[in-house]
Amino acid sequence: MINTDELRSRFYSTFGKPAASAGWAPGRVNLIGGHVDYNQGLVLPIAVDKGIAAAVKPRQDSGFHAISIELDQRVDLEDLPQTPIDSFADYLIGVLHELHALGMRRCGWDVMTWGDLPIGSGLSSSAALEISFGLAACSASGFQTGRKELALACQRAENRFVGVNCGILDQFASALGTADHALLIDCRSLEYEPIALPEGALEIVVIDSGSSRTLAGSGYNKRRSECEQAARLLGVQSLRDASMNMLSEIVLDPVLHRRAKHVITEIERVREGVNALRSKDLRRFGELINLSHASLRYDYEVSAPELNLLCELAGNVPGVLGSRLVGAGFGGCTIHMTQRGIFDALRQSIVNAYEERTGLHPTAMLFSAAEGASLK
């Protein structure tokens, strides 16, 4: 976790004044429920013990000055722009616009961010950036808003300002995560429930493939549009309301059929996965994770050769229960649910074989389910 005392010290050295507030927010790993959040389905993420911290100070003028330590980038603006500037600062600017709409006072800002999440790897660094900054800005402004409302504002910022039609999964997990628990989120009702992970029984390994992806420039928005089109043709509000029986009774374009099939079956896999965790049936939970990856690969077509290879290599390692891609796909990371104590064996088994076949260097990380965002 980022040392926020050091972040505050760097803020003071750079801006010549102490930060008024600092927030930290975790990244997330979705255990199961890929690409169903914007279809109003069920998802099961965890908040992880790496994330992004933001230190902030309101200004007397309208200037906006933001520094990202991990990206080594700085943005200096005389006023808050109304359109994106193709920078990490777009996520911060979008959040401010949404908080202003909720009633937070307008002013200029000095901002410094620092994270230890791999950027562009599918661990939701964007949501961690939005939530950490939003939490700190609200505190520094004396503006009161609940975590749920903040998560929704950050989602709107990414939808409306950044231009990525993400669902609520990432922001909810970052803002509302619970240590040692997954978070079952109903993306229609916005109800959520912590689901205990079996204590001492499993580990969560994430492997960065070294193949990054840009979410806004990927097929993410196209997939969302395809799902909306399939729902209209099926006569339902969203694919949350569709069933395999309904899908069998109508002739859809083959691509739309595959997209709908993934969403329908993935929502059911989430339900089964929750039951498996509650009954401590980890082998079944692993099987469901494997099925999720296959569906994302063949029906939703958001995987990549590098991700498929990592999952295949991990499947040959004793103690690996299940593997799937993380996040939106198109590159990035894979998640591997394993029995405890096999991290070193998994890393050693995969790294050399993967490097030989791809020329890329993968990075294996061991994560814990962490608490959601907090002021530091």
VEXDREN-2710 file (C-alpha; in Angstrom, 1 decimal):
% VEXDREN-2710
k/r/px/py/pz
1/MET/0.0/0.0/0.0
2/ILE/1.2/3.5/-0.8
3/ASN/2.7/5.5/2.1
4/THR/0.5/8.5/2.3
5/ASP/2.8/10.3/4.7
6/GLU/5.5/10.2/2.0
7/LEU/2.8/11.4/-0.5
8/ARG/2.0/14.3/1.7
9/SER/5.7/15.2/2.0
10/ARG/6.1/15.2/-1.7
11/PHE/2.9/17.3/-2.1
12/TYR/4.4/19.9/0.3
13/SER/7.7/19.9/-1.5
14/THR/6.1/20.5/-4.8
15/PHE/3.2/22.9/-4.0
16/GLY/4.8/24.7/-1.0
17/LYS/1.8/24.0/1.2
18/PRO/0.4/21.0/3.1
19/ALA/-2.3/18.8/1.5
20/ALA/-5.7/19.4/3.0
21/SER/-6.7/15.8/2.7
22/ALA/-5.5/12.5/1.3
23/GLY/-7.5/9.4/0.2
24/TRP/-6.6/5.9/-0.8
25/ALA/-8.6/3.5/-2.9
26/PRO/-7.9/-0.1/-3.9
27/GLY/-8.0/-1.7/-7.3
28/ARG/-10.2/-4.6/-7.8
29/VAL/-10.3/-8.1/-9.2
30/ASN/-13.5/-9.5/-10.3
31/LEU/-13.6/-13.2/-9.3
32/ILE/-16.5/-14.0/-11.6
33/GLY/-19.2/-12.0/-13.5
34/GLY/-17.2/-10.6/-16.5
35/HIS/-19.0/-8.0/-18.6
36/VAL/-22.4/-8.3/-16.9
37/ASP/-22.4/-5.2/-14.8
38/TYR/-23.6/-3.0/-17.6
39/ASN/-26.2/-5.6/-18.4
40/GLN/-27.6/-5.1/-14.9
41/GLY/-26.4/-8.5/-13.8
42/LEU/-24.6/-10.0/-10.7
43/VAL/-20.9/-9.6/-10.1
44/LEU/-18.5/-10.9/-7.5
45/PRO/-15.3/-8.7/-7.2
46/ILE/-12.9/-8.2/-4.4
47/ALA/-11.0/-5.0/-3.5
48/VAL/-7.2/-5.7/-3.5
49/ASP/-4.4/-4.5/-1.3
50/LYS/-2.8/-2.3/-3.9
51/GLY/-4.3/0.9/-5.2
52/ILE/-3.9/4.7/-5.7
53/ALA/-3.6/7.5/-3.2
54/ALA/-4.5/11.1/-3.9
55/ALA/-3.5/14.2/-1.9
56/VAL/-5.4/17.4/-2.6
57/LYS/-5.6/21.1/-1.6
58/PRO/-8.3/23.6/-2.7
59/ARG/-7.0/26.7/-4.4
60/GLN/-8.2/30.3/-4.1
61/ASP/-8.2/30.7/-7.9
62/SER/-9.7/28.4/-10.6
63/GLY/-6.4/26.7/-11.5
64/PHE/-6.1/23.0/-11.7
65/HIS/-2.7/21.5/-11.2
66/ALA/-2.3/17.7/-11.1
67/ILE/0.7/15.4/-10.8
68/SER/0.9/11.7/-11.2
69/ILE/4.0/10.3/-9.6
70/GLU/3.7/6.8/-11.1
71/LEU/3.1/8.1/-14.6
72/ASP/5.6/11.0/-14.2
73/GLN/3.1/13.4/-15.7
74/ARG/1.9/16.9/-14.8
75/VAL/-1.1/18.9/-16.0
76/ASP/-1.4/22.7/-15.4
77/LEU/-4.6/24.4/-16.4
78/GLU/-6.0/27.8/-15.7
79/ASP/-9.5/26.5/-15.4
80/LEU/-11.4/23.2/-15.4
81/PRO/-12.0/22.2/-19.0
82/GLN/-15.4/21.0/-20.3
83/THR/-14.0/18.4/-22.6
84/PRO/-11.3/15.7/-22.2
85/ILE/-7.6/16.6/-22.6
86/ASP/-6.3/13.1/-23.2
87/SER/-4.6/12.8/-19.9
88/PHE/-4.8/10.9/-16.6
89/ALA/-6.3/14.2/-15.3
90/ASP/-9.5/13.5/-17.3
91/TYR/-10.6/11.0/-14.6
92/LEU/-10.1/13.7/-11.9
93/ILE/-11.7/16.4/-14.0
94/GLY/-14.7/14.2/-14.7
95/VAL/-15.2/13.5/-11.0
96/LEU/-15.1/17.2/-10.2
97/HIS/-17.8/17.9/-12.8
98/GLU/-20.0/15.2/-11.3
99/LEU/-19.4/16.4/-7.7
100/HIS/-20.2/19.9/-8.7
101/ALA/-23.5/18.7/-10.1
102/LEU/-24.2/17.2/-6.7
103/GLY/-23.6/20.5/-4.9
104/MET/-19.9/20.6/-4.0
105/ARG/-18.4/24.1/-4.2
106/ARG/-16.4/25.1/-7.2
107/CYS/-12.7/26.0/-6.7
108/GLY/-9.3/25.3/-8.1
109/TRP/-7.2/22.3/-7.0
110/ASP/-3.7/21.1/-6.5
111/VAL/-3.6/17.3/-6.7
112/MET/-0.9/14.7/-6.5
113/THR/-1.5/11.0/-7.0
114/TRP/0.6/7.9/-6.4
115/GLY/-0.3/4.3/-7.1
116/ASP/1.2/0.8/-7.0
117/LEU/-1.3/-0.8/-9.4
118/PRO/-0.1/-1.8/-12.8
119/ILE/-1.5/0.7/-15.3
120/GLY/-3.6/-0.7/-18.2
121/SER/-3.6/-4.2/-16.8
122/GLY/-7.3/-4.7/-16.0
123/LEU/-7.1/-4.1/-12.2
124/SER/-9.2/-0.9/-12.4
125/SER/-6.6/1.7/-11.8
126/SER/-9.0/4.2/-13.2
127/ALA/-11.7/3.5/-10.6
128/ALA/-9.1/3.6/-7.8
129/LEU/-7.9/7.0/-9.1
130/GLU/-11.5/8.4/-9.3
131/ILE/-12.5/7.1/-5.8
132/SER/-9.3/8.2/-4.0
133/PHE/-9.5/11.6/-5.5
134/GLY/-13.2/12.0/-5.0
135/LEU/-13.0/11.0/-1.4
136/ALA/-10.1/13.4/-0.7
137/ALA/-11.8/16.3/-2.6
138/CYS/-15.1/15.8/-0.7
139/SER/-13.2/15.8/2.6
140/ALA/-11.2/18.9/1.8
141/SER/-14.3/20.7/0.6
142/GLY/-16.4/19.7/3.6
143/PHE/-18.9/18.1/1.2
144/GLN/-20.8/15.2/2.6
145/THR/-21.7/12.2/0.4
146/GLY/-22.0/8.5/1.0
147/ARG/-19.7/5.9/-0.5
148/LYS/-22.4/4.5/-2.7
149/GLU/-23.2/8.0/-4.1
150/LEU/-19.5/8.7/-4.6
151/ALA/-19.1/5.4/-6.5
152/LEU/-22.0/6.4/-8.8
153/ALA/-20.6/9.8/-9.4
154/CYS/-17.3/8.3/-10.4
155/GLN/-19.0/5.9/-12.7
156/ARG/-20.8/8.8/-14.4
157/ALA/-17.5/10.7/-14.7
158/GLU/-16.0/7.8/-16.6
159/ASN/-19.1/7.4/-18.8
160/ARG/-19.8/11.0/-19.5
161/PHE/-16.4/12.7/-19.5
162/VAL/-13.8/10.0/-20.2
163/GLY/-16.1/8.2/-22.7
164/VAL/-15.9/4.7/-21.4
165/ASN/-19.3/3.1/-20.9
166/CYS/-18.3/1.1/-17.8
167/GLY/-20.8/-0.4/-15.4
168/ILE/-20.7/0.1/-11.6
169/LEU/-18.6/-2.9/-10.7
170/ASP/-15.2/-1.2/-10.5
171/GLN/-16.2/1.9/-8.5
172/PHE/-18.4/-0.1/-6.1
173/ALA/-15.7/-2.6/-5.4
174/SER/-13.1/0.2/-4.8
175/ALA/-15.4/2.2/-2.5
176/LEU/-17.2/-0.6/-0.6
177/GLY/-14.9/-3.6/-0.5
178/THR/-14.6/-5.6/2.7
179/ALA/-11.4/-7.3/3.9
180/ASP/-11.4/-11.1/3.5
181/HIS/-14.7/-11.0/1.6
182/ALA/-15.9/-10.8/-2.0
183/LEU/-18.6/-8.3/-2.7
184/LEU/-21.8/-9.6/-4.4
185/ILE/-23.3/-6.7/-6.3
186/ASP/-26.7/-6.6/-7.9
187/CYS/-26.0/-4.1/-10.7
188/ARG/-29.7/-3.4/-11.2
189/SER/-30.9/-2.7/-7.6
190/LEU/-27.4/-1.6/-6.5
191/GLU/-27.8/-3.8/-3.4
192/TYR/-24.6/-5.5/-2.3
193/GLU/-23.5/-8.1/0.2
194/PRO/-20.1/-9.2/1.5
195/ILE/-19.5/-12.9/0.9
196/ALA/-16.8/-14.5/3.1
197/LEU/-13.9/-16.1/1.5
198/PRO/-13.0/-19.5/3.1
199/GLU/-10.4/-18.5/5.7
200/GLY/-6.9/-19.9/5.1
201/ALA/-8.1/-22.1/2.2
202/LEU/-7.2/-20.3/-1.0
203/GLU/-5.0/-17.6/-2.5
204/ILE/-5.6/-15.1/-5.3
205/VAL/-2.8/-14.8/-7.8
206/VAL/-2.9/-12.2/-10.6
207/ILE/-0.4/-12.4/-13.5
208/ASP/0.2/-9.3/-15.6
209/SER/0.7/-10.7/-19.1
210/GLY/2.8/-7.7/-20.2
211/SER/0.2/-7.1/-23.0
212/SER/-1.5/-3.9/-22.0
213/ARG/-4.8/-2.6/-23.4
214/THR/-6.5/0.8/-23.7
215/LEU/-10.1/0.4/-22.5
216/ALA/-11.6/3.5/-24.3
217/GLY/-9.9/2.5/-27.6
218/SER/-10.8/-1.2/-27.3
219/GLY/-13.9/-3.1/-28.2
220/TYR/-15.5/-2.5/-24.8
221/ASN/-18.0/0.1/-25.9
222/LYS/-18.8/-2.0/-28.9
223/ARG/-19.6/-5.0/-26.7
224/ARG/-22.0/-2.9/-24.7
225/SER/-23.7/-1.7/-27.8
226/GLU/-24.1/-5.3/-29.0
227/CYS/-25.7/-6.3/-25.7
228/GLU/-28.1/-3.4/-25.9
229/GLN/-29.1/-4.4/-29.4
230/ALA/-29.5/-8.1/-28.4
231/ALA/-31.8/-7.0/-25.5
232/ARG/-34.0/-4.9/-27.8
233/LEU/-34.4/-7.8/-30.2
234/LEU/-35.3/-10.2/-27.4
235/GLY/-37.8/-7.7/-26.1
236/VAL/-36.3/-7.2/-22.6
237/GLN/-35.0/-4.2/-20.7
238/SER/-31.5/-5.7/-20.4
239/LEU/-29.9/-9.1/-20.8
240/ARG/-30.4/-9.5/-17.1
241/ASP/-34.0/-10.4/-18.0
242/ALA/-33.2/-12.8/-20.8
243/SER/-33.0/-16.6/-20.6
244/MET/-31.5/-19.4/-22.6
245/ASN/-35.1/-20.5/-23.5
246/MET/-35.8/-17.0/-24.9
247/LEU/-32.5/-17.1/-26.8
248/SER/-33.5/-20.4/-28.4
249/GLU/-36.8/-19.1/-29.6
250/ILE/-35.5/-16.2/-31.8
251/VAL/-32.9/-16.1/-34.6
252/LEU/-30.3/-13.5/-33.8
253/ASP/-27.3/-12.5/-35.7
254/PRO/-24.6/-15.1/-34.6
255/VAL/-22.5/-12.4/-32.9
256/LEU/-25.4/-11.1/-30.9
257/HIS/-26.4/-14.6/-30.0
258/ARG/-22.9/-15.3/-28.6
259/ARG/-22.9/-12.0/-26.6
260/ALA/-26.3/-12.7/-25.1
261/LYS/-25.4/-16.3/-24.3
262/HIS/-22.3/-15.2/-22.4
263/VAL/-24.3/-12.7/-20.3
264/ILE/-27.1/-15.1/-19.5
265/THR/-24.8/-18.0/-18.5
266/GLU/-22.3/-15.7/-16.7
267/ILE/-25.0/-14.4/-14.3
268/GLU/-25.9/-17.9/-13.5
269/ARG/-22.3/-18.7/-12.8
270/VAL/-22.1/-15.9/-10.3
271/ARG/-25.1/-17.3/-8.4
272/GLU/-23.5/-20.8/-8.4
273/GLY/-20.2/-19.3/-7.4
274/VAL/-21.7/-17.6/-4.3
275/ASN/-23.3/-20.9/-3.3
276/ALA/-20.0/-22.7/-3.8
277/LEU/-18.1/-20.2/-1.6
278/ARG/-20.8/-20.4/1.1
279/SER/-20.5/-24.2/1.1
280/LYS/-16.7/-24.0/0.9
281/ASP/-16.8/-26.0/-2.3
282/LEU/-13.6/-24.5/-3.8
283/ARG/-13.2/-27.0/-6.6
284/ARG/-16.6/-26.1/-8.0
285/PHE/-15.8/-22.4/-7.6
286/GLY/-12.6/-23.0/-9.6
287/GLU/-14.6/-24.9/-12.3
288/LEU/-16.9/-21.9/-12.7
289/ILE/-14.0/-19.6/-13.1
290/ASN/-12.6/-21.8/-15.9
291/LEU/-16.1/-21.8/-17.5
292/SER/-16.2/-18.0/-17.2
293/HIS/-12.9/-17.7/-19.1
294/ALA/-14.1/-20.0/-21.9
295/SER/-17.3/-18.0/-22.3
296/LEU/-15.4/-14.7/-22.3
297/ARG/-13.0/-16.2/-24.9
298/TYR/-15.4/-17.8/-27.3
299/ASP/-18.8/-16.2/-26.8
300/TYR/-17.8/-12.6/-25.8
301/GLU/-14.5/-12.6/-27.7
302/VAL/-12.6/-10.3/-25.3
303/SER/-9.7/-12.5/-24.5
304/ALA/-6.2/-12.4/-26.1
305/PRO/-3.7/-15.1/-27.0
306/GLU/-1.5/-14.0/-24.1
307/LEU/-4.3/-14.4/-21.6
308/ASN/-5.4/-17.7/-23.0
309/LEU/-1.8/-19.0/-22.8
310/LEU/-1.4/-17.9/-19.2
311/CYS/-4.7/-19.8/-18.3
312/GLU/-3.6/-22.9/-20.2
313/LEU/-0.1/-22.9/-18.5
314/ALA/-1.6/-22.4/-15.0
315/GLY/-4.1/-25.3/-15.6
316/ASN/-1.1/-27.7/-15.6
317/VAL/0.1/-26.6/-12.2
318/PRO/-1.1/-28.7/-9.3
319/GLY/-3.2/-26.7/-6.8
320/VAL/-4.6/-24.2/-9.3
321/LEU/-8.4/-24.3/-9.0
322/GLY/-9.4/-22.0/-11.8
323/SER/-8.1/-19.3/-14.1
324/ARG/-9.7/-16.5/-16.1
325/LEU/-9.0/-13.1/-17.6
326/VAL/-9.4/-10.0/-15.4
327/GLY/-11.3/-6.9/-16.2
328/ALA/-12.4/-6.0/-19.7
329/GLY/-9.9/-8.2/-21.4
330/PHE/-8.1/-7.4/-24.7
331/GLY/-4.8/-7.9/-22.8
332/GLY/-3.9/-7.1/-19.2
333/CYS/-4.0/-9.7/-16.5
334/THR/-5.3/-13.1/-15.5
335/ILE/-6.6/-14.3/-12.1
336/HIS/-5.8/-17.7/-10.7
337/MET/-7.6/-19.1/-7.7
338/THR/-5.2/-21.5/-6.0
339/GLN/-4.7/-23.6/-2.9
340/ARG/-2.5/-21.9/-0.3
341/GLY/1.2/-22.2/-0.6
342/ILE/1.7/-22.7/-4.3
343/PHE/2.5/-19.2/-5.4
344/ASP/6.2/-19.8/-6.0
345/ALA/5.6/-23.0/-7.8
346/LEU/3.0/-21.3/-10.0
347/ARG/5.3/-18.4/-10.8
348/GLN/8.2/-20.6/-11.7
349/SER/6.1/-22.9/-13.8
350/ILE/4.6/-20.1/-15.9
351/VAL/7.2/-17.4/-16.3
352/ASN/9.9/-19.2/-18.4
353/ALA/7.4/-21.0/-20.6
354/TYR/5.4/-17.9/-21.2
355/GLU/8.5/-15.8/-22.0
356/GLU/9.8/-18.4/-24.5
357/ARG/6.5/-18.4/-26.4
358/THR/5.6/-14.7/-26.3
359/GLY/8.8/-12.8/-25.7
360/LEU/6.9/-10.9/-23.0
361/HIS/7.8/-10.9/-19.3
362/PRO/4.9/-11.7/-17.0
363/THR/4.6/-10.4/-13.5
364/ALA/2.9/-12.6/-10.8
365/MET/1.3/-10.9/-7.8
366/LEU/-0.3/-12.3/-4.7
367/PHE/-3.3/-10.4/-3.6
368/SER/-5.5/-10.3/-0.5
369/ALA/-9.1/-9.1/-0.3
370/ALA/-8.8/-5.7/1.2
371/GLU/-11.0/-2.9/2.7
372/GLY/-12.4/-0.3/0.4
373/ALA/-11.4/3.3/0.2
374/SER/-10.4/5.4/3.2
375/LEU/-9.1/8.8/4.2
376/LYS/-5.4/8.8/5.2
END
